[in-house]
Amino acid sequence: MREVLPDLLRWWQEGQTVGVGTVVATWRSAPRPAGASMLVAGDGTAVGSVSGGCVEGAVYELAQSVVEDGTPVLQRYGVSDDDAFSVGLTCGGILDVYVESISEQSFPELGEVAASIQAGEPVAVVTVVAGPADRLGRRLVLWPDRTAGSLGHARLDDAVCDDARGLLAAGRTATVHYGHDGERRGDELTLFVSSYAPPTRMLVFGAIDFAAAVARVGKFLGHAVTVCDARPVFATAKRFPDADEVIVDWPHRYLRAQADAGLVDERTIICVLTHDPKFDVPLLAVALRLPVAYVGAMGSRRTHDDRLERLREVGVTEEELARLASPIGLDLGARTPEETAISIAAEIVALRWGGAGRRLAAEDGPIHRTAAR
């Protein structure tokens, strides 16, 4: 939804009713993840995608129908359907698409949701996508400290708030099931929790040409990128135009301060590119003890071995050292800064989704994973 939100907000502010199809669940090799959305405006304009082209035509027609009668629909597409090839989902995947009509009347909180997303404030939207007619389409919006709307029952609202805030804290979008009154053992209601957490932070240490390329690729992947180096002559915004911020500070001191301020979490990515022991060792001694998603360090095999010994000397344990991705990146044969940045990004993506980093053409089985590691 995030990528189509500007168009949805504009049409919503104009008073239009917009058909919105959202992927709420996927199986096997579905081409788009849960949360991917497609909009159909009143004039027939289509924005976004739910399948990378496979079922857009069918969802487009269904969205127009839903706008006309106002009744939301949860539709499954996949190879198990008799009409799989007629809608074009030949990739072997299955996806559930929830199609609804959105207007100022049906979703009055949209403006506040959009403002929170733009400001980087965590917010989640919970929608009943399957269940009794009187509950279908009900929506609850929640922030870490407040809520808006209701799913139709106070106990259900309370149960969902607890669970959805946990998903929001982890930045996860998911489908959950409850009983009519919020019983966690029930499955009469299917709810889609769409989490809009702030972008994952990528902290790049070392103001070198490789860091500029990593910052560029990190920004392209949607991360909030910070470049940090203790040398002011190199750590400048002009040298790193793709970074969200450029910090002049000793790397280990900056990272420690960020962690103490609660600005480093389990999604944070740390790339150490200085390959200079006076920066690397104190920085990695901090980084490897933080509950972050990834810590990678650049350097040759010889540099890596020397770095490990220095880290052991300052008390870093073998268990902590095992978390270090070094030499950083996947074996792509990369030489240039740009190629190396792709190698690093590929390793981060592979670790996130449980990929093996091998050529798909040489592998069997599904090409998409449905859950992060």
One Martini backbone bead per residue (centre of mass of N, CA, C, O) as a GRO file, in nm:
protein
  373
    1MET     BB    1   0.054   0.064  -0.016
    2ARG     BB    2   0.277   0.280   0.001
    3GLU     BB    3   0.318   0.330  -0.319
    4VAL     BB    4  -0.010   0.429  -0.350
    5LEU     BB    5  -0.086   0.652  -0.141
    6PRO     BB    6  -0.079   0.927  -0.293
    7ASP     BB    7  -0.318   0.859  -0.482
    8LEU     BB    8  -0.527   0.784  -0.271
    9LEU     BB    9  -0.525   1.052  -0.117
   10ARG     BB   10  -0.606   1.236  -0.349
   11TRP     BB   11  -0.881   1.103  -0.412
   12TRP     BB   12  -0.994   1.124  -0.125
   13GLN     BB   13  -0.978   1.442  -0.113
   14GLU     BB   14  -1.178   1.460  -0.376
   15GLY     BB   15  -1.419   1.236  -0.308
   16GLN     BB   16  -1.351   0.963  -0.397
   17THR     BB   17  -1.406   0.630  -0.511
   18VAL     BB   18  -1.193   0.348  -0.442
   19GLY     BB   19  -1.049   0.074  -0.572
   20VAL     BB   20  -0.907  -0.194  -0.358
   21GLY     BB   21  -0.635  -0.416  -0.395
   22THR     BB   22  -0.515  -0.670  -0.156
   23VAL     BB   23  -0.266  -0.854  -0.042
   24VAL     BB   24  -0.311  -1.103   0.234
   25ALA     BB   25  -0.208  -1.379   0.087
   26THR     BB   26   0.044  -1.644   0.042
   27TRP     BB   27   0.162  -1.905  -0.192
   28ARG     BB   28   0.441  -1.984  -0.285
   29SER     BB   29   0.505  -1.816  -0.607
   30ALA     BB   30   0.416  -1.542  -0.538
   31PRO     BB   31   0.498  -1.225  -0.676
   32ARG     BB   32   0.357  -1.079  -0.427
   33PRO     BB   33   0.323  -0.944  -0.133
   34ALA     BB   34   0.190  -0.871   0.140
   35GLY     BB   35   0.032  -0.540   0.070
   36ALA     BB   36  -0.011  -0.530  -0.210
   37SER     BB   37  -0.142  -0.274  -0.440
   38MET     BB   38  -0.451  -0.172  -0.613
   39LEU     BB   39  -0.589   0.088  -0.811
   40VAL     BB   40  -0.932   0.222  -0.887
   41ALA     BB   41  -1.062   0.470  -1.038
   42GLY     BB   42  -1.338   0.635  -1.159
   43ASP     BB   43  -1.184   0.666  -1.459
   44GLY     BB   44  -0.995   0.381  -1.465
   45THR     BB   45  -0.748   0.420  -1.317
   46ALA     BB   46  -0.436   0.245  -1.270
   47VAL     BB   47  -0.258   0.150  -0.964
   48GLY     BB   48  -0.040  -0.081  -0.939
   49SER     BB   49   0.015  -0.417  -0.776
   50VAL     BB   50  -0.056  -0.784  -0.710
   51SER     BB   51   0.128  -0.967  -0.958
   52GLY     BB   52   0.302  -0.845  -1.199
   53GLY     BB   53   0.038  -0.912  -1.422
   54CYS     BB   54  -0.141  -1.171  -1.383
   55VAL     BB   55  -0.435  -1.039  -1.224
   56GLU     BB   56  -0.517  -0.744  -1.291
   57GLY     BB   57  -0.772  -0.772  -1.466
   58ALA     BB   58  -0.954  -0.909  -1.253
   59VAL     BB   59  -0.921  -0.691  -1.030
   60TYR     BB   60  -1.024  -0.453  -1.189
   61GLU     BB   61  -1.316  -0.558  -1.226
   62LEU     BB   62  -1.376  -0.608  -0.925
   63ALA     BB   63  -1.336  -0.316  -0.828
   64GLN     BB   64  -1.567  -0.193  -0.992
   65SER     BB   65  -1.789  -0.365  -0.860
   66VAL     BB   66  -1.742  -0.278  -0.562
   67VAL     BB   67  -1.802   0.023  -0.606
   68GLU     BB   68  -2.099  -0.015  -0.693
   69ASP     BB   69  -2.199  -0.205  -0.424
   70GLY     BB   70  -1.991  -0.196  -0.153
   71THR     BB   71  -1.885  -0.499  -0.149
   72PRO     BB   72  -1.659  -0.684  -0.024
   73VAL     BB   73  -1.379  -0.902  -0.145
   74LEU     BB   74  -1.250  -1.238  -0.123
   75GLN     BB   75  -0.994  -1.346  -0.350
   76ARG     BB   76  -0.879  -1.634  -0.522
   77TYR     BB   77  -0.556  -1.706  -0.675
   78GLY     BB   78  -0.468  -1.995  -0.882
   79VAL     BB   79  -0.382  -2.321  -0.980
   80SER     BB   80  -0.646  -2.436  -0.829
   81ASP     BB   81  -0.798  -2.293  -1.037
   82ASP     BB   82  -0.983  -2.311  -1.322
   83ASP     BB   83  -0.896  -1.988  -1.399
   84ALA     BB   84  -0.587  -1.939  -1.395
   85PHE     BB   85  -0.522  -1.879  -1.702
   86SER     BB   86  -0.734  -1.651  -1.744
   87VAL     BB   87  -0.566  -1.460  -1.526
   88GLY     BB   88  -0.236  -1.552  -1.538
   89LEU     BB   89  -0.143  -1.762  -1.296
   90THR     BB   90   0.152  -1.939  -1.398
   91CYS     BB   91   0.371  -1.953  -1.143
   92GLY     BB   92   0.234  -2.137  -0.891
   93GLY     BB   93   0.063  -1.948  -0.726
   94ILE     BB   94  -0.107  -1.806  -0.432
   95LEU     BB   95  -0.374  -1.555  -0.382
   96ASP     BB   96  -0.513  -1.315  -0.165
   97VAL     BB   97  -0.773  -1.074  -0.247
   98TYR     BB   98  -0.871  -0.764  -0.120
   99VAL     BB   99  -1.176  -0.594  -0.207
  100GLU     BB  100  -1.237  -0.239  -0.192
  101SER     BB  101  -1.392   0.061  -0.083
  102ILE     BB  102  -1.262   0.401  -0.082
  103SER     BB  103  -1.344   0.670   0.144
  104GLU     BB  104  -1.427   0.914   0.357
  105GLN     BB  105  -1.652   0.733   0.484
  106SER     BB  106  -1.495   0.444   0.509
  107PHE     BB  107  -1.195   0.619   0.565
  108PRO     BB  108  -1.135   0.873   0.780
  109GLU     BB  109  -0.821   0.792   0.874
  110LEU     BB  110  -0.627   0.824   0.626
  111GLY     BB  111  -0.489   1.097   0.677
  112GLU     BB  112  -0.349   1.009   0.943
  113VAL     BB  113  -0.197   0.770   0.827
  114ALA     BB  114  -0.032   0.928   0.615
  115ALA     BB  115   0.108   1.118   0.817
  116SER     BB  116   0.257   0.897   0.973
  117ILE     BB  117   0.419   0.778   0.742
  118GLN     BB  118   0.565   1.043   0.662
  119ALA     BB  119   0.682   1.079   0.973
  120GLY     BB  120   0.760   0.780   1.089
  121GLU     BB  121   0.505   0.664   1.224
  122PRO     BB  122   0.373   0.409   1.369
  123VAL     BB  123   0.128   0.206   1.181
  124ALA     BB  124  -0.190   0.027   1.186
  125VAL     BB  125  -0.411  -0.174   0.974
  126VAL     BB  126  -0.725  -0.326   1.056
  127THR     BB  127  -0.903  -0.585   0.868
  128VAL     BB  128  -1.198  -0.732   0.782
  129VAL     BB  129  -1.192  -1.003   0.528
  130ALA     BB  130  -1.349  -1.229   0.707
  131GLY     BB  131  -1.702  -1.285   0.766
  132PRO     BB  132  -1.951  -1.145   0.874
  133ALA     BB  133  -2.131  -0.893   0.735
  134ASP     BB  134  -2.114  -0.698   1.001
  135ARG     BB  135  -1.775  -0.711   0.985
  136LEU     BB  136  -1.710  -0.654   0.709
  137GLY     BB  137  -1.461  -0.395   0.679
  138ARG     BB  138  -1.369  -0.343   0.938
  139ARG     BB  139  -1.176  -0.089   1.127
  140LEU     BB  140  -0.840  -0.062   1.278
  141VAL     BB  141  -0.642   0.192   1.420
  142LEU     BB  142  -0.288   0.185   1.519
  143TRP     BB  143  -0.080   0.290   1.773
  144PRO     BB  144   0.130   0.280   2.036
  145ASP     BB  145  -0.093   0.508   2.198
  146ARG     BB  146  -0.342   0.451   1.990
  147THR     BB  147  -0.685   0.468   1.856
  148ALA     BB  148  -0.910   0.384   1.570
  149GLY     BB  149  -1.194   0.257   1.574
  150SER     BB  150  -1.368  -0.066   1.490
  151LEU     BB  151  -1.458  -0.430   1.495
  152GLY     BB  152  -1.740  -0.454   1.694
  153HIS     BB  153  -1.562  -0.532   1.963
  154ALA     BB  154  -1.399  -0.483   2.252
  155ARG     BB  155  -1.246  -0.755   2.285
  156LEU     BB  156  -1.132  -0.757   2.002
  157ASP     BB  157  -0.978  -0.494   2.014
  158ASP     BB  158  -0.788  -0.577   2.246
  159ALA     BB  159  -0.658  -0.827   2.115
  160VAL     BB  160  -0.555  -0.686   1.858
  161CYS     BB  161  -0.376  -0.472   1.983
  162ASP     BB  162  -0.169  -0.660   2.103
  163ASP     BB  163  -0.087  -0.812   1.838
  164ALA     BB  164  -0.042  -0.570   1.638
  165ARG     BB  165   0.185  -0.433   1.799
  166GLY     BB  166   0.383  -0.661   1.759
  167LEU     BB  167   0.392  -0.642   1.450
  168LEU     BB  168   0.475  -0.345   1.435
  169ALA     BB  169   0.749  -0.368   1.586
  170ALA     BB  170   0.848  -0.579   1.346
  171GLY     BB  171   0.724  -0.496   1.059
  172ARG     BB  172   0.457  -0.677   1.022
  173THR     BB  173   0.259  -0.848   0.782
  174ALA     BB  174  -0.072  -1.002   0.852
  175THR     BB  175  -0.273  -1.286   0.915
  176VAL     BB  176  -0.556  -1.320   1.137
  177HIS     BB  177  -0.737  -1.505   1.402
  178TYR     BB  178  -1.084  -1.506   1.530
  179GLY     BB  179  -1.332  -1.469   1.720
  180HIS     BB  180  -1.608  -1.280   1.759
  181ASP     BB  181  -1.483  -1.183   2.069
  182GLY     BB  182  -1.151  -1.250   2.052
  183GLU     BB  183  -1.080  -1.536   2.023
  184ARG     BB  184  -0.778  -1.707   1.965
  185ARG     BB  185  -0.919  -1.996   1.886
  186GLY     BB  186  -1.057  -1.867   1.665
  187ASP     BB  187  -1.197  -1.843   1.293
  188GLU     BB  188  -1.437  -1.646   1.199
  189LEU     BB  189  -1.205  -1.431   1.175
  190THR     BB  190  -1.038  -1.230   0.926
  191LEU     BB  191  -0.732  -1.048   0.960
  192PHE     BB  192  -0.562  -0.757   0.841
  193VAL     BB  193  -0.220  -0.660   0.902
  194SER     BB  194  -0.097  -0.334   0.833
  195SER     BB  195   0.234  -0.235   0.845
  196TYR     BB  196   0.388   0.101   0.928
  197ALA     BB  197   0.700   0.118   0.949
  198PRO     BB  198   0.978   0.234   0.961
  199PRO     BB  199   1.245   0.227   0.804
  200THR     BB  200   1.512   0.063   0.765
  201ARG     BB  201   1.823   0.070   0.897
  202MET     BB  202   2.133   0.194   0.748
  203LEU     BB  203   2.467   0.150   0.860
  204VAL     BB  204   2.748   0.332   0.731
  205PHE     BB  205   3.095   0.266   0.768
  206GLY     BB  206   3.274   0.469   0.578
  207ALA     BB  207   3.407   0.728   0.361
  208ILE     BB  208   3.371   0.569   0.072
  209ASP     BB  209   3.302   0.455  -0.240
  210PHE     BB  210   3.154   0.203  -0.139
  211ALA     BB  211   2.952   0.360   0.043
  212ALA     BB  212   2.806   0.512  -0.182
  213ALA     BB  213   2.693   0.255  -0.318
  214VAL     BB  214   2.545   0.138  -0.071
  215ALA     BB  215   2.360   0.381  -0.027
  216ARG     BB  216   2.218   0.365  -0.300
  217VAL     BB  217   2.103   0.076  -0.269
  218GLY     BB  218   1.963   0.113   0.005
  219LYS     BB  219   1.765   0.330  -0.093
  220PHE     BB  220   1.635   0.159  -0.319
  221LEU     BB  221   1.533  -0.059  -0.088
  222GLY     BB  222   1.416   0.151   0.157
  223HIS     BB  223   1.628   0.267   0.330
  224ALA     BB  224   1.769   0.429   0.605
  225VAL     BB  225   2.059   0.624   0.550
  226THR     BB  226   2.377   0.608   0.722
  227VAL     BB  227   2.677   0.799   0.734
  228CYS     BB  228   2.993   0.719   0.905
  229ASP     BB  229   3.267   0.940   1.015
  230ALA     BB  230   3.559   1.089   1.165
  231ARG     BB  231   3.611   1.239   0.880
  232PRO     BB  232   3.521   1.549   0.757
  233VAL     BB  233   3.648   1.546   0.465
  234PHE     BB  234   3.461   1.282   0.385
  235ALA     BB  235   3.198   1.350   0.560
  236THR     BB  236   2.973   1.435   0.311
  237ALA     BB  237   2.693   1.516   0.134
  238LYS     BB  238   2.827   1.535  -0.148
  239ARG     BB  239   2.945   1.230  -0.139
  240PHE     BB  240   2.631   1.148  -0.013
  241PRO     BB  241   2.336   1.195  -0.170
  242ASP     BB  242   2.170   0.918  -0.074
  243ALA     BB  243   2.179   0.996   0.206
  244ASP     BB  244   2.001   1.098   0.485
  245GLU     BB  245   2.279   1.091   0.654
  246VAL     BB  246   2.579   1.264   0.779
  247ILE     BB  247   2.833   1.157   1.009
  248VAL     BB  248   3.053   1.307   1.253
  249ASP     BB  249   3.214   1.029   1.404
  250TRP     BB  250   3.276   0.790   1.602
  251PRO     BB  251   3.144   0.495   1.539
  252HIS     BB  252   3.114   0.367   1.827
  253ARG     BB  253   2.983   0.619   1.957
  254TYR     BB  254   2.739   0.644   1.775
  255LEU     BB  255   2.618   0.360   1.814
  256ARG     BB  256   2.584   0.371   2.119
  257ALA     BB  257   2.393   0.618   2.121
  258GLN     BB  258   2.170   0.492   1.946
  259ALA     BB  259   2.109   0.253   2.132
  260ASP     BB  260   2.047   0.421   2.393
  261ALA     BB  261   1.803   0.575   2.223
  262GLY     BB  262   1.641   0.344   2.052
  263LEU     BB  263   1.760   0.344   1.723
  264VAL     BB  264   1.808   0.030   1.756
  265ASP     BB  265   1.717  -0.277   1.593
  266GLU     BB  266   1.623  -0.591   1.453
  267ARG     BB  267   1.645  -0.434   1.151
  268THR     BB  268   1.925  -0.347   1.155
  269ILE     BB  269   2.193  -0.231   0.939
  270ILE     BB  270   2.550  -0.319   0.931
  271CYS     BB  271   2.824  -0.145   0.762
  272VAL     BB  272   3.175  -0.219   0.750
  273LEU     BB  273   3.421  -0.019   0.540
  274THR     BB  274   3.712   0.071   0.658
  275HIS     BB  275   3.947  -0.132   0.717
  276ASP     BB  276   4.025  -0.017   1.025
  277PRO     BB  277   4.109  -0.099   1.338
  278LYS     BB  278   4.049   0.175   1.493
  279PHE     BB  279   3.744   0.140   1.398
  280ASP     BB  280   3.641  -0.158   1.384
  281VAL     BB  281   3.679  -0.283   1.666
  282PRO     BB  282   3.500  -0.096   1.847
  283LEU     BB  283   3.250  -0.122   1.666
  284LEU     BB  284   3.212  -0.438   1.669
  285ALA     BB  285   3.193  -0.464   1.979
  286VAL     BB  286   2.912  -0.332   1.967
  287ALA     BB  287   2.747  -0.461   1.731
  288LEU     BB  288   2.767  -0.776   1.829
  289ARG     BB  289   2.575  -0.687   2.097
  290LEU     BB  290   2.340  -0.636   1.909
  291PRO     BB  291   1.989  -0.671   1.804
  292VAL     BB  292   2.049  -0.723   1.490
  293ALA     BB  293   2.027  -0.827   1.154
  294TYR     BB  294   2.321  -0.697   1.056
  295VAL     BB  295   2.684  -0.775   1.026
  296GLY     BB  296   2.927  -0.617   0.819
  297ALA     BB  297   3.270  -0.667   0.682
  298MET     BB  298   3.536  -0.536   0.527
  299GLY     BB  299   3.775  -0.753   0.362
  300SER     BB  300   4.009  -0.959   0.367
  301ARG     BB  301   4.115  -1.250   0.487
  302ARG     BB  302   4.344  -1.124   0.647
  303THR     BB  303   4.177  -0.903   0.780
  304HIS     BB  304   3.977  -1.090   0.916
  305ASP     BB  305   4.174  -1.248   1.096
  306ASP     BB  306   4.286  -1.001   1.245
  307ARG     BB  307   4.013  -0.901   1.353
  308LEU     BB  308   3.940  -1.144   1.528
  309GLU     BB  309   4.179  -1.122   1.722
  310ARG     BB  310   4.116  -0.836   1.824
  311LEU     BB  311   3.831  -0.907   1.934
  312ARG     BB  312   3.921  -1.117   2.138
  313GLU     BB  313   4.105  -0.921   2.305
  314VAL     BB  314   3.823  -0.743   2.382
  315GLY     BB  315   3.593  -0.992   2.446
  316VAL     BB  316   3.483  -1.133   2.208
  317THR     BB  317   3.288  -1.384   2.132
  318GLU     BB  318   3.219  -1.656   1.941
  319GLU     BB  319   2.916  -1.603   1.921
  320GLU     BB  320   2.949  -1.310   1.823
  321LEU     BB  321   3.133  -1.368   1.574
  322ALA     BB  322   2.914  -1.546   1.417
  323ARG     BB  323   2.754  -1.274   1.322
  324LEU     BB  324   2.976  -1.216   1.118
  325ALA     BB  325   3.002  -1.068   0.792
  326SER     BB  326   3.314  -1.208   0.682
  327PRO     BB  327   3.334  -1.120   0.416
  328ILE     BB  328   3.141  -0.916   0.255
  329GLY     BB  329   2.906  -1.080   0.092
  330LEU     BB  330   2.869  -1.221  -0.212
  331ASP     BB  331   2.977  -1.443  -0.468
  332LEU     BB  332   3.011  -1.238  -0.772
  333GLY     BB  333   3.289  -1.106  -0.859
  334ALA     BB  334   3.334  -0.835  -0.746
  335ARG     BB  335   3.495  -0.496  -0.802
  336THR     BB  336   3.325  -0.267  -0.790
  337PRO     BB  337   3.139  -0.069  -0.596
  338GLU     BB  338   2.868  -0.150  -0.729
  339GLU     BB  339   2.906  -0.457  -0.723
  340THR     BB  340   2.953  -0.473  -0.416
  341ALA     BB  341   2.677  -0.360  -0.334
  342ILE     BB  342   2.519  -0.594  -0.456
  343SER     BB  343   2.649  -0.813  -0.282
  344ILE     BB  344   2.551  -0.703  -0.010
  345ALA     BB  345   2.248  -0.691  -0.071
  346ALA     BB  346   2.219  -0.994  -0.134
  347GLU     BB  347   2.288  -1.094   0.151
  348ILE     BB  348   2.061  -0.948   0.303
  349VAL     BB  349   1.825  -1.076   0.149
  350ALA     BB  350   1.895  -1.374   0.201
  351LEU     BB  351   1.876  -1.356   0.514
  352ARG     BB  352   1.583  -1.257   0.533
  353TRP     BB  353   1.459  -1.512   0.330
  354GLY     BB  354   1.647  -1.777   0.311
  355GLY     BB  355   1.861  -1.770   0.105
  356ALA     BB  356   2.140  -1.927  -0.077
  357GLY     BB  357   2.283  -1.771  -0.332
  358ARG     BB  358   2.197  -1.916  -0.585
  359ARG     BB  359   2.123  -2.025  -0.886
  360LEU     BB  360   1.811  -2.077  -1.009
  361ALA     BB  361   1.886  -2.253  -1.263
  362ALA     BB  362   2.030  -2.476  -1.048
  363GLU     BB  363   1.745  -2.509  -0.919
  364ASP     BB  364   1.491  -2.631  -0.713
  365GLY     BB  365   1.190  -2.517  -0.661
  366PRO     BB  366   1.107  -2.254  -0.503
  367ILE     BB  367   1.168  -1.888  -0.536
  368HIS     BB  368   0.987  -1.828  -0.284
  369ARG     BB  369   0.946  -1.685   0.025
  370THR     BB  370   0.703  -1.640   0.300
  371ALA     BB  371   0.938  -1.594   0.521
  372ALA     BB  372   1.126  -1.469   0.750
  373ARG     BB  373   1.419  -1.528   0.941
   0.00000   0.00000   0.00000
